[in-house]
Amino acid sequence: MQSLSTQEATDFLATATITETSTEEGIEIAHRGTSADGTPFVLINGRDDGMALLFTTELSSALDTLGLL
């Protein structure tokens, strides 16, 4: 898990392949896909502090297996 600033998250998503975006009340809250180097990821946008959480390979696979994505 890695914390990203809003700018870092924007930069990361600009080079990623997004396969799924979750929205809540019209706000994008999470993205799922593959990073520029081919690593699966889940990026969860922060709502209050502007930070985002980036999860790669193991956790995103586990969340998918559990049906949480």
PDB file of N, H, CA, C and O in Angstrom:
ATOM      1  N   MET A   1       0.851  -1.167   0.000  1.00  0.00           N
ATOM      2  CA  MET A   1       0.000   0.000   0.000  1.00  0.00           C
ATOM      3  C   MET A   1       0.897   1.231   0.000  1.00  0.00           C
ATOM      4  O   MET A   1       1.933   1.271   0.665  1.00  0.00           O
ATOM      5  N   GLN A   2       0.479   2.217  -0.751  1.00  0.00           N
ATOM      6  H   GLN A   2      -0.362   2.185  -1.291  1.00  0.00           H
ATOM      7  CA  GLN A   2       1.253   3.456  -0.850  1.00  0.00           C
ATOM      8  C   GLN A   2       0.282   4.635  -0.839  1.00  0.00           C
ATOM      9  O   GLN A   2      -0.734   4.609  -1.533  1.00  0.00           O
ATOM     10  N   SER A   3       0.589   5.663  -0.059  1.00  0.00           N
ATOM     11  H   SER A   3       1.415   5.685   0.505  1.00  0.00           H
ATOM     12  CA  SER A   3      -0.217   6.882  -0.057  1.00  0.00           C
ATOM     13  C   SER A   3       0.281   7.804  -1.156  1.00  0.00           C
ATOM     14  O   SER A   3       1.487   7.978  -1.330  1.00  0.00           O
ATOM     15  N   LEU A   4      -0.639   8.388  -1.892  1.00  0.00           N
ATOM     16  H   LEU A   4      -1.619   8.247  -1.752  1.00  0.00           H
ATOM     17  CA  LEU A   4      -0.293   9.311  -2.976  1.00  0.00           C
ATOM     18  C   LEU A   4      -1.024  10.628  -2.788  1.00  0.00           C
ATOM     19  O   LEU A   4      -2.167  10.651  -2.332  1.00  0.00           O
ATOM     20  N   SER A   5      -0.372  11.710  -3.133  1.00  0.00           N
ATOM     21  H   SER A   5       0.557  11.691  -3.503  1.00  0.00           H
ATOM     22  CA  SER A   5      -1.057  13.001  -3.158  1.00  0.00           C
ATOM     23  C   SER A   5      -2.000  13.021  -4.359  1.00  0.00           C
ATOM     24  O   SER A   5      -1.934  12.137  -5.213  1.00  0.00           O
ATOM     25  N   THR A   6      -2.856  14.000  -4.427  1.00  0.00           N
ATOM     26  H   THR A   6      -2.909  14.718  -3.733  1.00  0.00           H
ATOM     27  CA  THR A   6      -3.777  14.121  -5.553  1.00  0.00           C
ATOM     28  C   THR A   6      -3.009  14.191  -6.867  1.00  0.00           C
ATOM     29  O   THR A   6      -3.398  13.551  -7.844  1.00  0.00           O
ATOM     30  N   GLN A   7      -1.923  14.960  -6.902  1.00  0.00           N
ATOM     31  H   GLN A   7      -1.607  15.480  -6.108  1.00  0.00           H
ATOM     32  CA  GLN A   7      -1.120  15.086  -8.126  1.00  0.00           C
ATOM     33  C   GLN A   7      -0.445  13.772  -8.487  1.00  0.00           C
ATOM     34  O   GLN A   7      -0.413  13.388  -9.657  1.00  0.00           O
ATOM     35  N   GLU A   8       0.096  13.080  -7.485  1.00  0.00           N
ATOM     36  H   GLU A   8       0.070  13.392  -6.536  1.00  0.00           H
ATOM     37  CA  GLU A   8       0.735  11.789  -7.745  1.00  0.00           C
ATOM     38  C   GLU A   8      -0.270  10.778  -8.286  1.00  0.00           C
ATOM     39  O   GLU A   8       0.044  10.013  -9.198  1.00  0.00           O
ATOM     40  N   ALA A   9      -1.475  10.774  -7.727  1.00  0.00           N
ATOM     41  H   ALA A   9      -1.730  11.395  -6.987  1.00  0.00           H
ATOM     42  CA  ALA A   9      -2.524   9.863  -8.205  1.00  0.00           C
ATOM     43  C   ALA A   9      -2.904  10.196  -9.641  1.00  0.00           C
ATOM     44  O   ALA A   9      -3.083   9.296 -10.462  1.00  0.00           O
ATOM     45  N   THR A  10      -3.027  11.479  -9.945  1.00  0.00           N
ATOM     46  H   THR A  10      -2.882  12.209  -9.278  1.00  0.00           H
ATOM     47  CA  THR A  10      -3.354  11.911 -11.309  1.00  0.00           C
ATOM     48  C   THR A  10      -2.267  11.479 -12.281  1.00  0.00           C
ATOM     49  O   THR A  10      -2.563  10.973 -13.364  1.00  0.00           O
ATOM     50  N   ASP A  11      -1.010  11.677 -11.899  1.00  0.00           N
ATOM     51  H   ASP A  11      -0.769  12.088 -11.019  1.00  0.00           H
ATOM     52  CA  ASP A  11       0.115  11.283 -12.744  1.00  0.00           C
ATOM     53  C   ASP A  11       0.134   9.770 -12.950  1.00  0.00           C
ATOM     54  O   ASP A  11       0.376   9.299 -14.061  1.00  0.00           O
ATOM     55  N   PHE A  12      -0.118   9.015 -11.895  1.00  0.00           N
ATOM     56  H   PHE A  12      -0.314   9.398 -10.993  1.00  0.00           H
ATOM     57  CA  PHE A  12      -0.133   7.552 -11.989  1.00  0.00           C
ATOM     58  C   PHE A  12      -1.220   7.092 -12.952  1.00  0.00           C
ATOM     59  O   PHE A  12      -0.971   6.255 -13.819  1.00  0.00           O
ATOM     60  N   LEU A  13      -2.425   7.638 -12.801  1.00  0.00           N
ATOM     61  H   LEU A  13      -2.628   8.319 -12.097  1.00  0.00           H
ATOM     62  CA  LEU A  13      -3.544   7.225 -13.651  1.00  0.00           C
ATOM     63  C   LEU A  13      -3.352   7.624 -15.111  1.00  0.00           C
ATOM     64  O   LEU A  13      -3.895   6.980 -16.009  1.00  0.00           O
ATOM     65  N   ALA A  14      -2.584   8.680 -15.348  1.00  0.00           N
ATOM     66  H   ALA A  14      -2.143   9.203 -14.618  1.00  0.00           H
ATOM     67  CA  ALA A  14      -2.344   9.136 -16.724  1.00  0.00           C
ATOM     68  C   ALA A  14      -1.576   8.100 -17.543  1.00  0.00           C
ATOM     69  O   ALA A  14      -1.701   8.057 -18.767  1.00  0.00           O
ATOM     70  N   THR A  15      -0.786   7.270 -16.870  1.00  0.00           N
ATOM     71  H   THR A  15      -0.685   7.306 -15.876  1.00  0.00           H
ATOM     72  CA  THR A  15      -0.005   6.262 -17.589  1.00  0.00           C
ATOM     73  C   THR A  15      -0.552   4.847 -17.406  1.00  0.00           C
ATOM     74  O   THR A  15       0.001   3.895 -17.957  1.00  0.00           O
ATOM     75  N   ALA A  16      -1.619   4.705 -16.647  1.00  0.00           N
ATOM     76  H   ALA A  16      -2.068   5.478 -16.200  1.00  0.00           H
ATOM     77  CA  ALA A  16      -2.192   3.388 -16.361  1.00  0.00           C
ATOM     78  C   ALA A  16      -3.308   3.049 -17.350  1.00  0.00           C
ATOM     79  O   ALA A  16      -3.854   3.920 -18.028  1.00  0.00           O
ATOM     80  N   THR A  17      -3.623   1.769 -17.408  1.00  0.00           N
ATOM     81  H   THR A  17      -3.179   1.062 -16.857  1.00  0.00           H
ATOM     82  CA  THR A  17      -4.785   1.310 -18.164  1.00  0.00           C
ATOM     83  C   THR A  17      -5.873   1.020 -17.150  1.00  0.00           C
ATOM     84  O   THR A  17      -5.758   0.083 -16.360  1.00  0.00           O
ATOM     85  N   ILE A  18      -6.932   1.821 -17.167  1.00  0.00           N
ATOM     86  H   ILE A  18      -7.025   2.583 -17.809  1.00  0.00           H
ATOM     87  CA  ILE A  18      -8.024   1.672 -16.207  1.00  0.00           C
ATOM     88  C   ILE A  18      -9.070   0.747 -16.806  1.00  0.00           C
ATOM     89  O   ILE A  18      -9.555   0.979 -17.914  1.00  0.00           O
ATOM     90  N   THR A  19      -9.417  -0.311 -16.062  1.00  0.00           N
ATOM     91  H   THR A  19      -9.023  -0.499 -15.162  1.00  0.00           H
ATOM     92  CA  THR A  19     -10.412  -1.264 -16.548  1.00  0.00           C
ATOM     93  C   THR A  19     -11.756  -1.103 -15.862  1.00  0.00           C
ATOM     94  O   THR A  19     -12.778  -1.564 -16.371  1.00  0.00           O
ATOM     95  N   GLU A  20     -11.757  -0.445 -14.699  1.00  0.00           N
ATOM     96  H   GLU A  20     -10.927  -0.071 -14.286  1.00  0.00           H
ATOM     97  CA  GLU A  20     -13.002  -0.261 -13.961  1.00  0.00           C
ATOM     98  C   GLU A  20     -12.896   0.967 -13.073  1.00  0.00           C
ATOM     99  O   GLU A  20     -11.864   1.195 -12.441  1.00  0.00           O
ATOM    100  N   THR A  21     -13.956   1.754 -13.023  1.00  0.00           N
ATOM    101  H   THR A  21     -14.795   1.569 -13.536  1.00  0.00           H
ATOM    102  CA  THR A  21     -14.020   2.907 -12.135  1.00  0.00           C
ATOM    103  C   THR A  21     -15.304   2.818 -11.328  1.00  0.00           C
ATOM    104  O   THR A  21     -16.384   2.616 -11.883  1.00  0.00           O
ATOM    105  N   SER A  22     -15.180   2.969 -10.018  1.00  0.00           N
ATOM    106  H   SER A  22     -14.303   3.133  -9.568  1.00  0.00           H
ATOM    107  CA  SER A  22     -16.337   2.956  -9.135  1.00  0.00           C
ATOM    108  C   SER A  22     -16.699   4.393  -8.782  1.00  0.00           C
ATOM    109  O   SER A  22     -15.826   5.206  -8.477  1.00  0.00           O
ATOM    110  N   THR A  23     -17.988   4.698  -8.828  1.00  0.00           N
ATOM    111  H   THR A  23     -18.696   4.037  -9.076  1.00  0.00           H
ATOM    112  CA  THR A  23     -18.434   6.044  -8.474  1.00  0.00           C
ATOM    113  C   THR A  23     -19.467   5.973  -7.358  1.00  0.00           C
ATOM    114  O   THR A  23     -20.196   4.992  -7.215  1.00  0.00           O
ATOM    115  N   GLU A  24     -19.503   7.037  -6.579  1.00  0.00           N
ATOM    116  H   GLU A  24     -18.910   7.834  -6.695  1.00  0.00           H
ATOM    117  CA  GLU A  24     -20.490   7.176  -5.515  1.00  0.00           C
ATOM    118  C   GLU A  24     -20.954   8.622  -5.522  1.00  0.00           C
ATOM    119  O   GLU A  24     -20.148   9.540  -5.371  1.00  0.00           O
ATOM    120  N   GLU A  25     -22.236   8.821  -5.694  1.00  0.00           N
ATOM    121  H   GLU A  25     -22.891   8.075  -5.816  1.00  0.00           H
ATOM    122  CA  GLU A  25     -22.808  10.166  -5.753  1.00  0.00           C
ATOM    123  C   GLU A  25     -22.116  11.016  -6.814  1.00  0.00           C
ATOM    124  O   GLU A  25     -21.893  12.210  -6.613  1.00  0.00           O
ATOM    125  N   GLY A  26     -21.778  10.396  -7.940  1.00  0.00           N
ATOM    126  H   GLY A  26     -21.959   9.426  -8.103  1.00  0.00           H
ATOM    127  CA  GLY A  26     -21.165  11.101  -9.048  1.00  0.00           C
ATOM    128  C   GLY A  26     -19.681  11.385  -8.891  1.00  0.00           C
ATOM    129  O   GLY A  26     -19.090  12.049  -9.742  1.00  0.00           O
ATOM    130  N   ILE A  27     -19.065  10.893  -7.814  1.00  0.00           N
ATOM    131  H   ILE A  27     -19.546  10.353  -7.122  1.00  0.00           H
ATOM    132  CA  ILE A  27     -17.645  11.127  -7.556  1.00  0.00           C
ATOM    133  C   ILE A  27     -16.891   9.817  -7.779  1.00  0.00           C
ATOM    134  O   ILE A  27     -17.279   8.774  -7.251  1.00  0.00           O
ATOM    135  N   GLU A  28     -15.812   9.877  -8.564  1.00  0.00           N
ATOM    136  H   GLU A  28     -15.497  10.724  -8.992  1.00  0.00           H
ATOM    137  CA  GLU A  28     -14.988   8.691  -8.773  1.00  0.00           C
ATOM    138  C   GLU A  28     -14.259   8.372  -7.474  1.00  0.00           C
ATOM    139  O   GLU A  28     -13.462   9.176  -6.990  1.00  0.00           O
ATOM    140  N   ILE A  29     -14.536   7.184  -6.904  1.00  0.00           N
ATOM    141  H   ILE A  29     -15.183   6.531  -7.297  1.00  0.00           H
ATOM    142  CA  ILE A  29     -13.922   6.848  -5.620  1.00  0.00           C
ATOM    143  C   ILE A  29     -12.828   5.797  -5.733  1.00  0.00           C
ATOM    144  O   ILE A  29     -11.988   5.685  -4.840  1.00  0.00           O
ATOM    145  N   ALA A  30     -12.823   5.021  -6.822  1.00  0.00           N
ATOM    146  H   ALA A  30     -13.505   5.112  -7.547  1.00  0.00           H
ATOM    147  CA  ALA A  30     -11.798   3.995  -6.966  1.00  0.00           C
ATOM    148  C   ALA A  30     -11.585   3.661  -8.437  1.00  0.00           C
ATOM    149  O   ALA A  30     -12.497   3.760  -9.257  1.00  0.00           O
ATOM    150  N   HIS A  31     -10.374   3.268  -8.740  1.00  0.00           N
ATOM    151  H   HIS A  31      -9.633   3.187  -8.074  1.00  0.00           H
ATOM    152  CA  HIS A  31     -10.013   2.837 -10.090  1.00  0.00           C
ATOM    153  C   HIS A  31      -9.298   1.506  -9.972  1.00  0.00           C
ATOM    154  O   HIS A  31      -8.586   1.249  -9.001  1.00  0.00           O
ATOM    155  N   ARG A  32      -9.495   0.673 -10.965  1.00  0.00           N
ATOM    156  H   ARG A  32     -10.073   0.882 -11.754  1.00  0.00           H
ATOM    157  CA  ARG A  32      -8.838  -0.630 -11.019  1.00  0.00           C
ATOM    158  C   ARG A  32      -8.271  -0.809 -12.415  1.00  0.00           C
ATOM    159  O   ARG A  32      -8.892  -0.400 -13.396  1.00  0.00           O
ATOM    160  N   GLY A  33      -7.104  -1.413 -12.512  1.00  0.00           N
ATOM    161  H   GLY A  33      -6.599  -1.745 -11.715  1.00  0.00           H
ATOM    162  CA  GLY A  33      -6.521  -1.631 -13.820  1.00  0.00           C
ATOM    163  C   GLY A  33      -5.111  -2.143 -13.736  1.00  0.00           C
ATOM    164  O   GLY A  33      -4.757  -2.895 -12.828  1.00  0.00           O
ATOM    165  N   THR A  34      -4.299  -1.725 -14.705  1.00  0.00           N
ATOM    166  H   THR A  34      -4.587  -1.115 -15.443  1.00  0.00           H
ATOM    167  CA  THR A  34      -2.913  -2.157 -14.806  1.00  0.00           C
ATOM    168  C   THR A  34      -2.029  -0.922 -14.934  1.00  0.00           C
ATOM    169  O   THR A  34      -2.306  -0.027 -15.732  1.00  0.00           O
ATOM    170  N   SER A  35      -0.963  -0.883 -14.139  1.00  0.00           N
ATOM    171  H   SER A  35      -0.737  -1.610 -13.490  1.00  0.00           H
ATOM    172  CA  SER A  35      -0.044   0.257 -14.206  1.00  0.00           C
ATOM    173  C   SER A  35       0.774   0.193 -15.489  1.00  0.00           C
ATOM    174  O   SER A  35       0.698  -0.783 -16.235  1.00  0.00           O
ATOM    175  N   ALA A  36       1.546   1.226 -15.739  1.00  0.00           N
ATOM    176  H   ALA A  36       1.608   2.020 -15.133  1.00  0.00           H
ATOM    177  CA  ALA A  36       2.351   1.306 -16.958  1.00  0.00           C
ATOM    178  C   ALA A  36       3.310   0.125 -17.098  1.00  0.00           C
ATOM    179  O   ALA A  36       3.640  -0.272 -18.215  1.00  0.00           O
ATOM    180  N   ASP A  37       3.761  -0.441 -15.972  1.00  0.00           N
ATOM    181  H   ASP A  37       3.493  -0.118 -15.065  1.00  0.00           H
ATOM    182  CA  ASP A  37       4.676  -1.589 -16.040  1.00  0.00           C
ATOM    183  C   ASP A  37       3.956  -2.938 -16.036  1.00  0.00           C
ATOM    184  O   ASP A  37       4.597  -3.987 -15.977  1.00  0.00           O
ATOM    185  N   GLY A  38       2.623  -2.906 -16.098  1.00  0.00           N
ATOM    186  H   GLY A  38       2.102  -2.054 -16.145  1.00  0.00           H
ATOM    187  CA  GLY A  38       1.842  -4.137 -16.182  1.00  0.00           C
ATOM    188  C   GLY A  38       1.381  -4.702 -14.850  1.00  0.00           C
ATOM    189  O   GLY A  38       0.784  -5.778 -14.813  1.00  0.00           O
ATOM    190  N   THR A  39       1.645  -3.998 -13.753  1.00  0.00           N
ATOM    191  H   THR A  39       2.130  -3.124 -13.782  1.00  0.00           H
ATOM    192  CA  THR A  39       1.247  -4.462 -12.427  1.00  0.00           C
ATOM    193  C   THR A  39      -0.227  -4.139 -12.170  1.00  0.00           C
ATOM    194  O   THR A  39      -0.643  -2.993 -12.342  1.00  0.00           O
ATOM    195  N   PRO A  40      -1.025  -5.135 -11.760  1.00  0.00           N
ATOM    196  CA  PRO A  40      -2.423  -4.850 -11.407  1.00  0.00           C
ATOM    197  C   PRO A  40      -2.476  -3.899 -10.209  1.00  0.00           C
ATOM    198  O   PRO A  40      -1.631  -3.969  -9.317  1.00  0.00           O
ATOM    199  N   PHE A  41      -3.469  -3.015 -10.196  1.00  0.00           N
ATOM    200  H   PHE A  41      -4.156  -2.958 -10.921  1.00  0.00           H
ATOM    201  CA  PHE A  41      -3.584  -2.067  -9.090  1.00  0.00           C
ATOM    202  C   PHE A  41      -5.042  -1.748  -8.786  1.00  0.00           C
ATOM    203  O   PHE A  41      -5.937  -1.958  -9.605  1.00  0.00           O
ATOM    204  N   VAL A  42      -5.246  -1.234  -7.581  1.00  0.00           N
ATOM    205  H   VAL A  42      -4.520  -1.063  -6.916  1.00  0.00           H
ATOM    206  CA  VAL A  42      -6.492  -0.598  -7.174  1.00  0.00           C
ATOM    207  C   VAL A  42      -6.085   0.720  -6.535  1.00  0.00           C
ATOM    208  O   VAL A  42      -5.241   0.737  -5.639  1.00  0.00           O
ATOM    209  N   LEU A  43      -6.672   1.820  -6.980  1.00  0.00           N
ATOM    210  H   LEU A  43      -7.358   1.806  -7.708  1.00  0.00           H
ATOM    211  CA  LEU A  43      -6.388   3.131  -6.419  1.00  0.00           C
ATOM    212  C   LEU A  43      -7.684   3.662  -5.824  1.00  0.00           C
ATOM    213  O   LEU A  43      -8.687   3.800  -6.525  1.00  0.00           O
ATOM    214  N   ILE A  44      -7.659   3.960  -4.523  1.00  0.00           N
ATOM    215  H   ILE A  44      -6.844   3.847  -3.954  1.00  0.00           H
ATOM    216  CA  ILE A  44      -8.837   4.472  -3.826  1.00  0.00           C
ATOM    217  C   ILE A  44      -8.593   5.936  -3.525  1.00  0.00           C
ATOM    218  O   ILE A  44      -7.624   6.291  -2.854  1.00  0.00           O
ATOM    219  N   ASN A  45      -9.481   6.788  -4.029  1.00  0.00           N
ATOM    220  H   ASN A  45     -10.268   6.500  -4.575  1.00  0.00           H
ATOM    221  CA  ASN A  45      -9.344   8.231  -3.833  1.00  0.00           C
ATOM    222  C   ASN A  45      -9.729   8.615  -2.413  1.00  0.00           C
ATOM    223  O   ASN A  45     -10.712   8.114  -1.868  1.00  0.00           O
ATOM    224  N   GLY A  46      -8.940   9.511  -1.818  1.00  0.00           N
ATOM    225  H   GLY A  46      -8.141   9.917  -2.261  1.00  0.00           H
ATOM    226  CA  GLY A  46      -9.282  10.053  -0.508  1.00  0.00           C
ATOM    227  C   GLY A  46     -10.335  11.134  -0.681  1.00  0.00           C
ATOM    228  O   GLY A  46     -10.311  11.864  -1.672  1.00  0.00           O
ATOM    229  N   ARG A  47     -11.248  11.247   0.251  1.00  0.00           N
ATOM    230  H   ARG A  47     -11.268  10.653   1.056  1.00  0.00           H
ATOM    231  CA  ARG A  47     -12.309  12.243   0.131  1.00  0.00           C
ATOM    232  C   ARG A  47     -12.047  13.473   0.989  1.00  0.00           C
ATOM    233  O   ARG A  47     -12.315  14.595   0.560  1.00  0.00           O
ATOM    234  N   ASP A  48     -11.528  13.274   2.192  1.00  0.00           N
ATOM    235  H   ASP A  48     -11.311  12.362   2.541  1.00  0.00           H
ATOM    236  CA  ASP A  48     -11.359  14.399   3.102  1.00  0.00           C
ATOM    237  C   ASP A  48      -9.976  15.032   3.032  1.00  0.00           C
ATOM    238  O   ASP A  48      -9.846  16.256   3.043  1.00  0.00           O
ATOM    239  N   ASP A  49      -8.948  14.202   2.961  1.00  0.00           N
ATOM    240  H   ASP A  49      -9.054  13.207   2.952  1.00  0.00           H
ATOM    241  CA  ASP A  49      -7.593  14.743   3.030  1.00  0.00           C
ATOM    242  C   ASP A  49      -6.923  14.890   1.672  1.00  0.00           C
ATOM    243  O   ASP A  49      -5.792  15.369   1.599  1.00  0.00           O
ATOM    244  N   GLY A  50      -7.590  14.491   0.599  1.00  0.00           N
ATOM    245  H   GLY A  50      -8.509  14.101   0.658  1.00  0.00           H
ATOM    246  CA  GLY A  50      -7.028  14.631  -0.733  1.00  0.00           C
ATOM    247  C   GLY A  50      -6.011  13.566  -1.099  1.00  0.00           C
ATOM    248  O   GLY A  50      -5.498  13.562  -2.218  1.00  0.00           O
ATOM    249  N   MET A  51      -5.710  12.665  -0.179  1.00  0.00           N
ATOM    250  H   MET A  51      -6.127  12.667   0.730  1.00  0.00           H
ATOM    251  CA  MET A  51      -4.747  11.601  -0.454  1.00  0.00           C
ATOM    252  C   MET A  51      -5.467  10.411  -1.077  1.00  0.00           C
ATOM    253  O   MET A  51      -6.671  10.228  -0.898  1.00  0.00           O
ATOM    254  N   ALA A  52      -4.710   9.613  -1.807  1.00  0.00           N
ATOM    255  H   ALA A  52      -3.732   9.762  -1.953  1.00  0.00           H
ATOM    256  CA  ALA A  52      -5.240   8.395  -2.400  1.00  0.00           C
ATOM    257  C   ALA A  52      -4.385   7.229  -1.911  1.00  0.00           C
ATOM    258  O   ALA A  52      -3.216   7.406  -1.569  1.00  0.00           O
ATOM    259  N   LEU A  53      -4.975   6.046  -1.883  1.00  0.00           N
ATOM    260  H   LEU A  53      -5.925   5.902  -2.161  1.00  0.00           H
ATOM    261  CA  LEU A  53      -4.247   4.846  -1.504  1.00  0.00           C
ATOM    262  C   LEU A  53      -4.091   3.961  -2.727  1.00  0.00           C
ATOM    263  O   LEU A  53      -5.064   3.670  -3.423  1.00  0.00           O
ATOM    264  N   LEU A  54      -2.875   3.541  -2.983  1.00  0.00           N
ATOM    265  H   LEU A  54      -2.084   3.777  -2.417  1.00  0.00           H
ATOM    266  CA  LEU A  54      -2.572   2.689  -4.123  1.00  0.00           C
ATOM    267  C   LEU A  54      -2.219   1.298  -3.618  1.00  0.00           C
ATOM    268  O   LEU A  54      -1.279   1.124  -2.842  1.00  0.00           O
ATOM    269  N   PHE A  55      -2.979   0.319  -4.065  1.00  0.00           N
ATOM    270  H   PHE A  55      -3.743   0.460  -4.695  1.00  0.00           H
ATOM    271  CA  PHE A  55      -2.724  -1.074  -3.731  1.00  0.00           C
ATOM    272  C   PHE A  55      -2.311  -1.777  -5.016  1.00  0.00           C
ATOM    273  O   PHE A  55      -2.925  -1.581  -6.065  1.00  0.00           O
ATOM    274  N   THR A  56      -1.270  -2.594  -4.929  1.00  0.00           N
ATOM    275  H   THR A  56      -0.771  -2.753  -4.077  1.00  0.00           H
ATOM    276  CA  THR A  56      -0.818  -3.315  -6.117  1.00  0.00           C
ATOM    277  C   THR A  56      -0.977  -4.818  -5.924  1.00  0.00           C
ATOM    278  O   THR A  56      -1.411  -5.273  -4.866  1.00  0.00           O
ATOM    279  N   THR A  57      -0.640  -5.547  -6.902  1.00  0.00           N
ATOM    280  H   THR A  57      -0.287  -5.177  -7.762  1.00  0.00           H
ATOM    281  CA  THR A  57      -0.778  -6.984  -7.117  1.00  0.00           C
ATOM    282  C   THR A  57      -1.485  -7.797  -6.032  1.00  0.00           C
ATOM    283  O   THR A  57      -2.636  -8.191  -6.220  1.00  0.00           O
ATOM    284  N   GLU A  58      -0.836  -8.052  -4.923  1.00  0.00           N
ATOM    285  H   GLU A  58       0.099  -7.731  -4.770  1.00  0.00           H
ATOM    286  CA  GLU A  58      -1.364  -9.014  -3.961  1.00  0.00           C
ATOM    287  C   GLU A  58      -2.711  -8.590  -3.394  1.00  0.00           C
ATOM    288  O   GLU A  58      -3.648  -9.388  -3.371  1.00  0.00           O
ATOM    289  N   LEU A  59      -2.823  -7.355  -2.940  1.00  0.00           N
ATOM    290  H   LEU A  59      -2.062  -6.706  -2.959  1.00  0.00           H
ATOM    291  CA  LEU A  59      -4.070  -6.927  -2.327  1.00  0.00           C
ATOM    292  C   LEU A  59      -5.178  -6.807  -3.348  1.00  0.00           C
ATOM    293  O   LEU A  59      -6.307  -7.217  -3.078  1.00  0.00           O
ATOM    294  N   SER A  60      -4.888  -6.254  -4.521  1.00  0.00           N
ATOM    295  H   SER A  60      -3.971  -5.921  -4.740  1.00  0.00           H
ATOM    296  CA  SER A  60      -5.946  -6.121  -5.513  1.00  0.00           C
ATOM    297  C   SER A  60      -6.450  -7.497  -5.943  1.00  0.00           C
ATOM    298  O   SER A  60      -7.645  -7.665  -6.187  1.00  0.00           O
ATOM    299  N   SER A  61      -5.560  -8.480  -6.039  1.00  0.00           N
ATOM    300  H   SER A  61      -4.589  -8.344  -5.841  1.00  0.00           H
ATOM    301  CA  SER A  61      -5.982  -9.841  -6.379  1.00  0.00           C
ATOM    302  C   SER A  61      -6.824 -10.443  -5.262  1.00  0.00           C
ATOM    303  O   SER A  61      -7.827 -11.104  -5.530  1.00  0.00           O
ATOM    304  N   ALA A  62      -6.432 -10.222  -4.030  1.00  0.00           N
ATOM    305  H   ALA A  62      -5.617  -9.685  -3.812  1.00  0.00           H
ATOM    306  CA  ALA A  62      -7.180 -10.754  -2.883  1.00  0.00           C
ATOM    307  C   ALA A  62      -8.565 -10.127  -2.809  1.00  0.00           C
ATOM    308  O   ALA A  62      -9.548 -10.832  -2.580  1.00  0.00           O
ATOM    309  N   LEU A  63      -8.659  -8.806  -3.001  1.00  0.00           N
ATOM    310  H   LEU A  63      -7.861  -8.233  -3.187  1.00  0.00           H
ATOM    311  CA  LEU A  63      -9.964  -8.129  -2.962  1.00  0.00           C
ATOM    312  C   LEU A  63     -10.868  -8.645  -4.074  1.00  0.00           C
ATOM    313  O   LEU A  63     -12.070  -8.818  -3.872  1.00  0.00           O
ATOM    314  N   ASP A  64     -10.300  -8.886  -5.230  1.00  0.00           N
ATOM    315  H   ASP A  64      -9.323  -8.746  -5.394  1.00  0.00           H
ATOM    316  CA  ASP A  64     -11.063  -9.421  -6.353  1.00  0.00           C
ATOM    317  C   ASP A  64     -11.580 -10.826  -6.029  1.00  0.00           C
ATOM    318  O   ASP A  64     -12.744 -11.137  -6.281  1.00  0.00           O
ATOM    319  N   THR A  65     -10.714 -11.664  -5.473  1.00  0.00           N
ATOM    320  H   THR A  65      -9.769 -11.411  -5.268  1.00  0.00           H
ATOM    321  CA  THR A  65     -11.087 -13.034  -5.112  1.00  0.00           C
ATOM    322  C   THR A  65     -12.222 -13.037  -4.097  1.00  0.00           C
ATOM    323  O   THR A  65     -13.115 -13.881  -4.168  1.00  0.00           O
ATOM    324  N   LEU A  66     -12.193 -12.110  -3.164  1.00  0.00           N
ATOM    325  H   LEU A  66     -11.467 -11.425  -3.107  1.00  0.00           H
ATOM    326  CA  LEU A  66     -13.224 -12.020  -2.134  1.00  0.00           C
ATOM    327  C   LEU A  66     -14.502 -11.358  -2.640  1.00  0.00           C
ATOM    328  O   LEU A  66     -15.494 -11.283  -1.915  1.00  0.00           O
ATOM    329  N   GLY A  67     -14.480 -10.882  -3.870  1.00  0.00           N
ATOM    330  H   GLY A  67     -13.674 -10.943  -4.459  1.00  0.00           H
ATOM    331  CA  GLY A  67     -15.656 -10.237  -4.434  1.00  0.00           C
ATOM    332  C   GLY A  67     -15.880  -8.828  -3.932  1.00  0.00           C
ATOM    333  O   GLY A  67     -16.991  -8.306  -4.024  1.00  0.00           O
ATOM    334  N   LEU A  68     -14.842  -8.206  -3.405  1.00  0.00           N
ATOM    335  H   LEU A  68     -13.940  -8.630  -3.331  1.00  0.00           H
ATOM    336  CA  LEU A  68     -14.954  -6.852  -2.871  1.00  0.00           C
ATOM    337  C   LEU A  68     -14.669  -5.790  -3.915  1.00  0.00           C
ATOM    338  O   LEU A  68     -14.757  -4.597  -3.621  1.00  0.00           O
ATOM    339  N   LEU A  69     -14.329  -6.200  -5.129  1.00  0.00           N
ATOM    340  H   LEU A  69     -14.258  -7.169  -5.367  1.00  0.00           H
ATOM    341  CA  LEU A  69     -14.095  -5.244  -6.217  1.00  0.00           C
ATOM    342  C   LEU A  69     -15.088  -5.472  -7.313  1.00  0.00           C
ATOM    343  O   LEU A  69     -15.063  -4.770  -8.325  1.00  0.00           O
TER     344      LEU A  69
END
